[in-house]
Amino acid sequence: MKKITLLLFTFSLSASYAQLEKGTQLAGAQLNLMVNDMYYTKLEFGSSGYESYFGISIAPTYGYSVQRNWVLGVQATLGFESSRFTGGGVTYAARTLYTDFGLAPFTRLYLDITGKGKLKVFGAGALECNIASERTRYQDGSVVSRFSKTTVHPSLGGGIAYFGRRTSFDLSMSTEALRIGFYKIIRSHKK
């Protein structure tokens, strides 16, 4: 039974149409949806009570397939978040600004889970470096808090990706963030 399963698995891999042949490039961006304490910014906007907030964190990403279904690449994180507290008429209204600037070399190893290679799961590893800052300013103009930190963390995770003819979308979760990514596929012209 094990030999038959192994034979079927090998046949399904060899018969599948692989979107990530050697030389294929991915260029796009990821959005941070949820983050841990390394990053300050994420995609959010809204208001509640006396507080309003807006944030965006985008990570331009480039990857190159060095072997079939194995990608090496780099991403840069650029984030901004603003939080305003009105205090309900109290004189201590404040505005806090958060920023992130990061760089992360990464690797991903994909595994086809459909016959034509359109849907793949992947494991990922990265070395995420980030400079985060926070500044709070009160309504009277005084700056009460100014904080900056530089962090370097190894990151492990995985996700699921859909590959179309010219684009790819993925959802990934790692030890540092939950991200959604959108990419353009640039195929190698080598035969």
N, CA, C and O of each residue as an XYZ file, in Angstrom:
764
protein
N       0.825     -1.191      0.000
C       0.000      0.000      0.000
C       0.871      1.258      0.000
O       0.563      2.228     -0.693
N       1.967      1.241      0.783
C       2.855      2.399      0.827
C       3.482      2.658     -0.537
O       3.638      3.811     -0.940
N       3.845      1.582     -1.257
C       4.459      1.753     -2.574
C       3.471      2.362     -3.564
O       3.856      3.195     -4.385
N       2.215      1.963     -3.499
C       1.195      2.514     -4.404
C       0.962      3.987     -4.095
O       0.851      4.799     -5.013
N       0.885      4.343     -2.817
C       0.696      5.739     -2.424
C       1.867      6.590     -2.878
O       1.669      7.688     -3.397
N       3.087      6.098     -2.690
C       4.269      6.827     -3.121
C       4.286      6.985     -4.639
O       4.641      8.051     -5.142
N       3.910      5.945     -5.369
C       3.872      6.001     -6.824
C       2.834      7.022     -7.305
O       3.115      7.803     -8.214
N       1.643      7.022     -6.705
C       0.604      7.997     -7.073
C       1.048      9.424     -6.753
O       0.820     10.339     -7.543
N       1.676      9.612     -5.600
C       2.157     10.940     -5.211
C       3.226     11.439     -6.194
O       3.193     12.597     -6.609
N       4.169     10.568     -6.565
C       5.220     10.930     -7.519
C       4.615     11.268     -8.876
O       5.021     12.244     -9.507
N       3.643     10.468     -9.336
C       2.995     10.725    -10.622
C       2.249     12.053    -10.597
O       2.310     12.810    -11.565
N       1.540     12.351     -9.497
C       0.779     13.608     -9.430
C       1.706     14.813     -9.440
O       1.351     15.854     -9.993
N       2.888     14.698     -8.840
C       3.846     15.803     -8.872
C       4.430     15.990    -10.269
O       4.601     17.119    -10.729
N       4.734     14.887    -10.937
C       5.343     15.005    -12.264
C       4.324     15.460    -13.300
O       4.705     16.085    -14.290
N       3.042     15.167    -13.105
C       2.015     15.548    -14.070
C       1.487     16.955    -13.827
O       0.777     17.500    -14.672
N       1.812     17.536    -12.719
C       1.250     18.853    -12.399
C       1.955     19.948    -13.183
O       3.138     19.840    -13.506
N       1.209     21.001    -13.482
C       1.758     22.166    -14.154
C       2.278     23.108    -13.084
O       1.496     23.652    -12.304
N       3.575     23.305    -13.037
C       4.180     24.109    -11.979
C       4.296     25.559    -12.417
O       4.912     25.848    -13.443
N       3.715     26.468    -11.656
C       3.800     27.893    -11.930
C       5.158     28.447    -11.511
O       5.559     29.507    -11.991
N       5.857     27.769    -10.650
C       7.109     28.282    -10.110
C       8.300     27.460    -10.598
O       9.003     26.838     -9.801
N       8.517     27.463    -11.902
C       9.701     26.824    -12.455
C      10.914     27.683    -12.146
O      10.772     28.860    -11.814
N      12.090     27.115    -12.249
C      13.325     27.850    -12.018
C      13.371     29.079    -12.927
O      13.110     28.976    -14.126
N      13.703     30.244    -12.355
C      13.777     31.485    -13.112
C      12.540     32.351    -13.034
O      12.579     33.511    -13.444
N      11.439     31.821    -12.518
C      10.220     32.621    -12.381
C      10.416     33.659    -11.278
O      11.031     33.380    -10.249
N       9.883     34.862    -11.509
C       9.999     35.945    -10.540
C       8.616     36.344    -10.043
O       7.638     36.284    -10.788
N       8.541     36.750     -8.779
C       7.319     37.280     -8.178
C       7.616     38.704     -7.725
O       8.586     38.934     -7.002
N       6.801     39.649     -8.139
C       6.963     41.035     -7.710
C       5.604     41.550     -7.270
O       4.633     41.457     -8.021
N       5.525     42.092     -6.059
C       4.241     42.563     -5.569
C       4.357     43.202     -4.210
O       5.362     43.834     -3.883
N       3.307     43.027     -3.417
C       3.274     43.645     -2.095
C       2.438     42.801     -1.146
O       1.535     42.075     -1.560
N       2.762     42.916      0.136
C       1.991     42.280      1.194
C       1.454     43.371      2.122
O       2.071     44.424      2.280
N       0.312     43.108      2.725
C      -0.256     44.006      3.728
C      -0.242     43.306      5.074
O      -0.670     42.156      5.181
N       0.249     43.994      6.110
C       0.205     43.445      7.465
C      -1.217     43.596      8.003
O      -1.719     44.712      8.135
N      -1.860     42.473      8.313
C      -3.214     42.499      8.871
C      -3.189     42.439     10.393
O      -3.981     43.110     11.054
N      -2.290     41.643     10.948
C      -2.091     41.530     12.396
C      -0.593     41.423     12.635
O       0.121     40.786     11.860
N      -0.118     42.046     13.708
C       1.314     42.043     13.987
C       1.568     41.716     15.456
O       0.677     41.834     16.296
N       2.814     41.298     15.752
C       3.199     41.110     17.141
C       3.940     42.349     17.609
O       3.775     43.415     17.016
N       4.744     42.247     18.642
C       5.392     43.430     19.224
C       6.578     43.959     18.429
O       7.147     44.983     18.808
N       6.971     43.301     17.342
C       8.075     43.807     16.518
C       7.637     45.005     15.679
O       8.390     45.964     15.512
N       6.426     44.942     15.157
C       5.891     46.012     14.317
C       4.842     46.800     15.094
O       4.136     46.245     15.936
N       4.744     48.095     14.807
C       3.726     48.950     15.423
C       2.520     49.135     14.513
O       1.412     49.370     14.997
N       2.719     49.033     13.207
C       1.681     49.411     12.252
C       1.053     48.199     11.587
O       1.682     47.155     11.413
N      -0.204     48.373     11.223
C      -0.947     47.366     10.483
C      -2.075     48.064      9.750
O      -2.306     49.255      9.954
N      -2.777     47.334      8.901
C      -3.904     47.886      8.172
C      -5.092     47.994      9.122
O      -5.628     46.981      9.570
N      -5.503     49.230      9.429
C      -6.674     49.441     10.274
C      -7.174     50.873     10.127
O      -6.405     51.787      9.829
N      -8.459     51.049     10.340
C      -9.046     52.383     10.371
C     -10.393     52.294     11.061
O     -11.085     51.280     10.975
N     -10.756     53.367     11.744
C     -12.034     53.395     12.430
C     -12.017     54.377     13.584
O     -11.059     55.124     13.781
N     -13.093     54.354     14.333
C     -13.192     55.195     15.526
C     -14.102     54.515     16.524
O     -14.996     53.745     16.172
N     -13.843     54.825     17.779
C     -14.674     54.291     18.856
C     -14.619     55.279     20.016
O     -13.538     55.613     20.501
N     -15.764     55.738     20.451
C     -15.803     56.670     21.572
C     -15.015     57.929     21.287
O     -15.369     58.702     20.397
N     -13.950     58.138     22.035
C     -13.128     59.337     21.901
C     -11.851     59.105     21.116
O     -10.969     59.964     21.108
N     -11.736     57.970     20.461
C     -10.505     57.654     19.749
C     -10.790     57.387     18.275
O     -11.784     56.747     17.932
N      -9.913     57.880     17.409
C      -9.970     57.545     15.991
C      -8.564     57.104     15.578
O      -7.570     57.575     16.131
N      -8.494     56.203     14.606
C      -7.197     55.666     14.213
C      -7.215     55.285     12.737
O      -8.255     54.951     12.171
N      -6.045     55.346     12.141
C      -5.845     54.969     10.756
C      -4.437     54.407     10.635
O      -3.485     54.977     11.168
N      -4.310     53.294      9.938
C      -2.979     52.711      9.759
C      -2.864     51.936      8.471
O      -3.835     51.358      7.982
N      -1.672     51.932      7.932
C      -1.368     51.122      6.749
C       0.063     50.623      6.883
O       0.956     51.357      7.306
N       0.261     49.384      6.520
C       1.598     48.794      6.516
C       1.704     47.938      5.270
O       1.019     46.924      5.139
N       2.553     48.346      4.372
C       2.711     47.645      3.104
C       4.155     47.158      2.986
O       5.093     47.842      3.394
N       4.308     45.978      2.428
C       5.649     45.390      2.275
C       5.874     45.038      0.805
O       5.474     43.962      0.362
N       6.517     45.944      0.035
C       6.899     45.575     -1.331
C       7.786     44.332     -1.277
O       8.699     44.247     -0.456
N       7.507     43.365     -2.163
C       8.156     42.063     -2.088
C       8.645     41.626     -3.462
O       7.952     41.808     -4.463
N       9.841     41.048     -3.503
C      10.381     40.474     -4.731
C      10.943     39.096     -4.412
O      11.665     38.926     -3.429
N      10.612     38.113     -5.246
C      11.137     36.768     -5.072
C      11.589     36.167     -6.392
O      11.050     36.488     -7.451
N      12.573     35.301     -6.320
C      13.117     34.627     -7.497
C      13.149     33.128     -7.222
O      13.657     32.692     -6.190
N      12.608     32.344     -8.144
C      12.563     30.896     -7.986
C      13.906     30.294     -8.398
O      14.240     30.254     -9.582
N      14.673     29.826     -7.412
C      15.992     29.251     -7.684
C      15.905     27.790     -8.110
O      16.802     27.275     -8.776
N      14.838     27.138     -7.727
C      14.510     25.778     -8.147
C      12.991     25.696     -8.228
O      12.290     26.593     -7.759
N      12.491     24.632     -8.817
C      11.042     24.472     -8.904
C      10.428     24.545     -7.509
O      10.799     23.776     -6.622
N       9.490     25.470     -7.317
C       8.738     25.681     -6.069
C       9.585     26.151     -4.883
O       9.148     26.039     -3.737
N      10.779     26.670     -5.137
C      11.608     27.224     -4.061
C      11.969     28.659     -4.425
O      12.616     28.903     -5.444
N      11.551     29.604     -3.595
C      11.732     31.027     -3.866
C      12.620     31.659     -2.798
O      12.440     31.422     -1.604
N      13.587     32.471     -3.248
C      14.379     33.329     -2.369
C      14.019     34.761     -2.718
O      13.826     35.086     -3.890
N      13.926     35.631     -1.701
C      13.552     37.006     -2.001
C      13.814     37.954     -0.855
O      14.469     37.618      0.132
N      13.277     39.163     -1.020
C      13.429     40.207     -0.015
C      12.140     41.043      0.008
O      11.475     41.221     -1.012
N      11.816     41.542      1.187
C      10.675     42.445      1.319
C      11.074     43.622      2.198
O      11.897     43.486      3.104
N      10.486     44.767      1.921
C      10.700     45.969      2.729
C       9.358     46.342      3.352
O       8.338     46.341      2.663
N       9.344     46.657      4.630
C       8.106     47.043      5.301
C       8.089     48.551      5.509
O       9.030     49.124      6.057
N       7.013     49.183      5.068
C       6.802     50.610      5.243
C       5.444     50.789      5.904
O       4.415     50.450      5.319
N       5.438     51.324      7.127
C       4.184     51.447      7.854
C       4.006     52.786      8.525
O       4.970     53.414      8.964
N       2.752     53.220      8.599
C       2.389     54.469      9.260
C       1.049     54.256      9.952
O       0.131     53.668      9.381
N       0.946     54.737     11.183
C      -0.324     54.647     11.912
C      -0.495     55.900     12.759
O       0.450     56.377     13.387
N      -1.711     56.420     12.764
C      -2.034     57.610     13.539
C      -3.226     57.296     14.433
O      -4.228     56.740     13.984
N      -3.101     57.659     15.697
C      -4.175     57.452     16.664
C      -4.448     58.786     17.354
O      -3.520     59.422     17.852
N      -5.705     59.215     17.390
C      -6.060     60.494     17.996
C      -7.067     60.248     19.121
O      -8.100     59.609     18.918
N      -6.749     60.760     20.296
C      -7.620     60.636     21.461
C      -8.111     62.030     21.833
O      -7.305     62.914     22.123
N      -9.429     62.235     21.828
C      -9.975     63.565     22.107
C     -10.226     63.792     23.584
O     -10.322     64.944     24.008
N     -10.335     62.759     24.375
C     -10.495     62.896     25.815
C     -11.878     63.310     26.263
O     -12.074     63.599     27.444
N     -12.835     63.350     25.371
C     -14.196     63.682     25.757
C     -14.334     65.087     26.339
O     -15.067     65.286     27.308
N     -13.638     66.058     25.760
C     -13.720     67.426     26.243
C     -12.662     67.780     27.259
O     -12.523     68.950     27.616
N     -11.924     66.821     27.728
C     -10.850     67.073     28.681
C      -9.669     67.671     27.911
O      -9.512     67.403     26.720
N      -8.850     68.465     28.570
C      -7.799     69.215     27.889
C      -6.593     68.378     27.473
O      -5.673     68.919     26.860
N      -6.558     67.108     27.774
C      -5.374     66.324     27.424
C      -5.561     65.518     26.133
O      -5.130     64.367     26.070
N      -6.178     66.080     25.130
C      -6.291     65.420     23.833
C      -4.891     65.189     23.272
O      -4.018     66.049     23.386
N      -4.684     64.021     22.665
C      -3.350     63.671     22.183
C      -3.429     62.961     20.842
O      -4.449     62.375     20.479
N      -2.321     63.034     20.118
C      -2.192     62.319     18.857
C      -0.889     61.527     18.908
O       0.166     62.066     19.242
N      -0.975     60.257     18.575
C       0.198     59.388     18.573
C       0.456     58.914     17.150
O      -0.456     58.464     16.457
N       1.704     59.022     16.726
C       2.131     58.567     15.402
C       3.096     57.401     15.562
O       4.027     57.454     16.366
N       2.863     56.360     14.793
C       3.735     55.188     14.798
C       4.287     55.016     13.383
O       3.574     55.258     12.408
N       5.545     54.603     13.263
C       6.120     54.296     11.959
C       6.940     53.006     12.054
O       7.490     52.668     13.102
N       7.001     52.309     10.941
C       7.821     51.113     10.794
C       8.609     51.212      9.499
O       8.081     51.644      8.474
N       9.868     50.814      9.548
C      10.673     50.648      8.345
C      11.472     49.366      8.538
O      12.290     49.265      9.451
N      11.227     48.387      7.670
C      11.897     47.108      7.843
C      12.401     46.519      6.549
O      12.014     46.942      5.460
N      13.269     45.537      6.683
C      13.829     44.812      5.554
C      13.969     43.351      5.975
O      14.419     43.061      7.083
N      13.580     42.429      5.084
C      13.623     41.015      5.456
C      13.960     40.135      4.254
O      13.150     40.022      3.334
N      15.137     39.509      4.245
C      15.371     38.455      3.268
C      14.551     37.232      3.685
O      14.420     36.946      4.875
N      13.998     36.509      2.699
C      13.141     35.367      3.032
C      13.349     34.222      2.057
O      13.940     34.390      0.991
N      12.856     33.064      2.441
C      12.801     31.899      1.571
C      11.451     31.225      1.759
O      10.897     31.211      2.858
N      10.931     30.669      0.676
C       9.669     29.921      0.716
C       9.820     28.634     -0.080
O      10.433     28.610     -1.148
N       9.254     27.581      0.456
C       9.225     26.298     -0.237
C       7.760     25.913     -0.413
O       7.042     25.709      0.566
N       7.319     25.814     -1.679
C       5.920     25.550     -2.013
C       5.690     24.065     -2.273
O       6.593     23.349     -2.707
N       4.481     23.620     -2.002
C       4.063     22.253     -2.294
C       2.713     22.331     -2.996
O       1.756     22.890     -2.460
N       2.645     21.766     -4.201
C       1.386     21.756     -4.954
C       0.359     20.903     -4.243
O       0.656     19.783     -3.826
N      -0.861     21.428     -4.101
C      -1.930     20.613     -3.506
C      -3.076     20.387     -4.485
O      -4.057     19.723     -4.150
N      -2.955     20.941     -5.705
C      -3.917     20.650     -6.767
C      -3.147     20.139     -7.975
O      -1.942     20.361     -8.095
N      -3.842     19.461     -8.856
C      -3.217     18.818    -10.000
C      -2.466     19.744    -10.930
O      -1.438     19.346    -11.477
N      -2.937     20.965    -11.130
C      -2.279     21.885    -12.055
C      -1.403     22.906    -11.346
O      -0.912     23.835    -11.988
N      -1.198     22.765    -10.074
C      -0.310     23.653     -9.345
C      -0.868     25.033     -9.082
O      -0.114     25.950     -8.758
N      -2.177     25.203     -9.213
C      -2.774     26.515     -8.969
C      -2.871     26.833     -7.480
O      -2.753     27.995     -7.094
N      -3.077     25.848     -6.661
C      -3.186     26.036     -5.214
C      -1.999     25.344     -4.555
O      -1.750     24.158     -4.766
N      -1.272     26.121     -3.749
C      -0.064     25.589     -3.109
C      -0.055     25.985     -1.635
O      -0.557     27.048     -1.269
N       0.510     25.138     -0.805
C       0.833     25.518      0.573
C       2.335     25.776      0.598
O       3.078     25.264     -0.240
N       2.769     26.570      1.561
C       4.198     26.851      1.624
C       4.657     27.016      3.057
O       3.892     27.399      3.942
N       5.916     26.717      3.256
C       6.611     27.016      4.498
C       7.551     28.170      4.213
O       8.080     28.283      3.108
N       7.762     29.031      5.203
C       8.582     30.217      4.975
C       9.501     30.482      6.155
O       9.186     30.158      7.300
N      10.630     31.072      5.849
C      11.568     31.512      6.865
C      12.125     32.864      6.450
O      12.327     33.119      5.263
N      12.374     33.730      7.423
C      12.894     35.072      7.123
C      13.732     35.570      8.286
O      13.668     35.039      9.395
N      14.505     36.585      8.014
C      15.217     37.322      9.054
C      14.686     38.749      8.962
O      15.123     39.526      8.113
N      13.744     39.091      9.839
C      13.051     40.373      9.762
C      13.762     41.416     10.620
O      13.972     41.215     11.816
N      14.127     42.526      9.993
C      14.783     43.649     10.659
C      13.837     44.840     10.576
O      13.299     45.123      9.506
N      13.625     45.542     11.685
C      12.670     46.644     11.684
C      13.121     47.773     12.608
O      13.665     47.540     13.687
N      12.879     48.995     12.155
C      13.057     50.190     12.992
C      11.665     50.764     13.211
O      11.015     51.215     12.267
N      11.212     50.743     14.457
C       9.876     51.233     14.800
C      10.003     52.465     15.675
O      10.911     52.559     16.500
N       9.090     53.410     15.492
C       9.106     54.598     16.339
C       7.691     54.998     16.721
O       6.723     54.695     16.023
N       7.601     55.687     17.851
C       6.326     56.169     18.370
C       6.551     57.577     18.901
O       7.556     57.847     19.558
N       5.605     58.480     18.612
C       5.689     59.841     19.131
C       4.287     60.297     19.514
O       3.368     60.233     18.696
N       4.116     60.761     20.758
C       2.833     61.271     21.231
C       2.954     62.769     21.473
O       3.880     63.237     22.136
N       2.004     63.505     20.924
C       1.978     64.957     21.068
C       0.609     65.369     21.619
O      -0.433     64.970     21.099
N       0.639     66.178     22.683
C      -0.609     66.680     23.270
C      -1.122     67.887     22.506
O      -0.404     68.486     21.707
N      -2.369     68.231     22.763
C      -3.028     69.322     22.070
C      -2.284     70.654     22.242
O      -2.297     71.486     21.335
N      -1.645     70.860     23.382
C      -0.917     72.111     23.609
C       0.439     72.154     22.884
O       1.163     73.143     22.998
N       0.786     71.099     22.146
C       2.024     71.080     21.375
C       3.178     70.383     22.054
O       4.205     70.146     21.418
N       3.048     70.048     23.316
C       4.145     69.383     24.013
C       4.248     67.921     23.584
O       3.244     67.232     23.407
N       5.483     67.473     23.424
C       5.745     66.074     23.080
C       6.089     65.360     24.369
O       7.072     65.695     25.031
N       5.283     64.378     24.726
C       5.490     63.705     26.006
C       6.161     62.352     25.861
O       6.733     61.826     26.815
N       6.088     61.802     24.680
C       6.640     60.465     24.512
C       7.297     60.368     23.156
O       6.696     60.700     22.135
N       8.513     59.922     23.152
C       9.226     59.665     21.917
C      10.011     58.381     22.127
O      10.843     58.295     23.030
N       9.749     57.402     21.306
C      10.333     56.090     21.517
C      10.728     55.502     20.174
O       9.994     55.645     19.196
N      11.874     54.846     20.114
C      12.320     54.192     18.900
C      13.028     52.900     19.281
O      13.726     52.838     20.293
N      12.842     51.867     18.461
C      13.540     50.603     18.727
C      13.910     49.939     17.409
O      13.200     50.061     16.411
N      15.024     49.241     17.426
C      15.477     48.461     16.287
C      15.449     47.004     16.708
O      15.988     46.633     17.751
N      14.816     46.186     15.885
C      14.626     44.787     16.233
C      15.023     43.897     15.063
O      14.754     44.229     13.908
N      15.656     42.777     15.357
C      15.970     41.752     14.363
C      15.474     40.429     14.927
O      15.911     39.998     15.994
N      14.556     39.783     14.204
C      13.991     38.504     14.642
C      14.004     37.493     13.504
O      13.680     37.843     12.369
N      14.368     36.257     13.784
C      14.106     35.206     12.794
C      12.608     34.925     12.808
O      11.964     34.992     13.855
N      12.071     34.616     11.659
C      10.632     34.404     11.532
C      10.370     33.092     10.803
O      10.982     32.817      9.771
N       9.464     32.290     11.338
C       9.049     31.040     10.700
C       7.543     31.076     10.515
O       6.818     31.629     11.343
N       7.079     30.485      9.429
C       5.638     30.473      9.196
C       5.290     29.678      7.964
O       6.066     28.852      7.483
N       4.106     29.950      7.469
C       3.621     29.263      6.289
C       2.351     29.910      5.805
O       1.903     30.921      6.347
N       1.775     29.319      4.780
C       0.545     29.883      4.255
C       0.014     29.087      3.097
O       0.439     27.961      2.838
N      -0.932     29.700      2.398
C      -1.561     29.091      1.238
C      -1.572     30.137      0.131
O      -1.805     31.319      0.385
N      -1.317     29.690     -1.108
C      -1.220     30.612     -2.242
C      -2.033     30.088     -3.415
O      -2.124     28.881     -3.639
N      -2.619     31.015     -4.158
C      -3.319     30.699     -5.405
C      -2.534     31.318     -6.550
O      -2.207     32.504     -6.507
N      -2.227     30.526     -7.575
C      -1.489     30.998     -8.730
C      -2.374     30.997     -9.964
O      -2.878     29.955    -10.383
N      -2.556     32.176    -10.540
C      -3.249     32.303    -11.815
C      -2.210     32.320    -12.923
O      -1.061     31.930    -12.715
N      -2.623     32.778    -14.111
C      -1.686     32.813    -15.238
C      -0.616     33.872    -15.051
O       0.555     33.638    -15.353
N      -1.018     35.054    -14.547
C      -0.063     36.150    -14.431
C       0.012     36.736    -13.031
O       0.845     37.603    -12.768
N      -0.837     36.280    -12.142
C      -0.859     36.822    -10.784
C      -0.917     35.710     -9.753
O      -1.258     34.566    -10.053
N      -0.576     36.080     -8.538
C      -0.637     35.153     -7.413
C      -1.143     35.916     -6.196
O      -0.830     37.093     -6.018
N      -1.919     35.248     -5.368
C      -2.419     35.802     -4.110
C      -2.079     34.814     -3.003
O      -2.135     33.603     -3.217
N      -1.728     35.316     -1.825
C      -1.470     34.391     -0.728
C      -1.891     34.980      0.604
O      -2.039     36.193      0.760
N      -2.075     34.099      1.543
C      -2.333     34.443      2.938
C      -1.278     33.704      3.738
O      -1.180     32.479      3.669
N      -0.481     34.458      4.503
C       0.603     33.836      5.257
C       0.562     34.265      6.714
O       0.154     35.378      7.047
N       0.991     33.359      7.565
C       1.093     33.649      8.989
C       2.478     33.211      9.448
O       2.941     32.110      9.150
N       3.120     34.114     10.185
C       4.450     33.790     10.714
C       4.499     34.197     12.177
O       3.505     34.649     12.745
N       5.657     34.031     12.772
C       5.826     34.425     14.167
C       5.792     35.937     14.330
O       5.708     36.422     15.458
N       5.856     36.704     13.229
C       5.867     38.163     13.296
C       4.585     38.833     12.815
O       4.267     39.928     13.277
N       3.826     38.206     11.889
C       2.654     38.898     11.342
C       1.741     37.944     10.571
O       2.142     36.857     10.158
N       0.499     38.395     10.396
C      -0.462     37.774      9.487
C      -0.546     38.718      8.296
O      -0.852     39.899      8.458
N      -0.271     38.194      7.084
C      -0.191     39.047      5.902
C      -1.000     38.473      4.754
O      -1.204     37.263      4.652
N      -1.454     39.373      3.890
C      -2.061     38.984      2.625
C      -1.183     39.578      1.534
O      -0.780     40.738      1.624
N      -0.882     38.790      0.500
C       0.029     39.243     -0.542
C      -0.570     39.149     -1.931
O      -1.376     38.263     -2.214
N      -0.168     40.071     -2.795
C      -0.592     40.137     -4.189
C       0.663     40.290     -5.038
O       1.485     41.167     -4.775
N       0.820     39.433     -6.065
C       2.056     39.418     -6.845
C       1.780     39.310     -8.334
O       0.767     38.747     -8.747
N       2.680     39.847     -9.130
C       2.696     39.641    -10.563
C       3.736     38.550    -10.819
O       4.831     38.580    -10.257
N       3.386     37.593    -11.665
C       4.302     36.510    -12.006
C       5.035     36.886    -13.286
O       4.407     37.199    -14.298
N       6.356     36.856    -13.241
C       7.199     37.154    -14.402
C       7.936     35.867    -14.737
O       8.840     35.451    -14.011
N       7.546     35.244    -15.835
C       8.111     33.948    -16.203
C       9.445     34.094    -16.940
O       9.671     35.060    -17.669
N      10.303     33.127    -16.733
C      11.582     33.074    -17.440
C      11.309     32.714    -18.888
O      10.415     31.918    -19.175
N      12.074     33.295    -19.802
C      11.903     33.001    -21.230
C      12.849     31.921    -21.699
O      12.891     31.620    -22.892
N      13.607     31.331    -20.800
C      14.541     30.257    -21.160
C      13.772     28.984    -21.434
O      12.759     28.712    -20.790
N      14.241     28.217    -22.371
C      13.629     26.930    -22.681
C      14.544     25.813    -22.279
O      14.206     24.643    -22.459
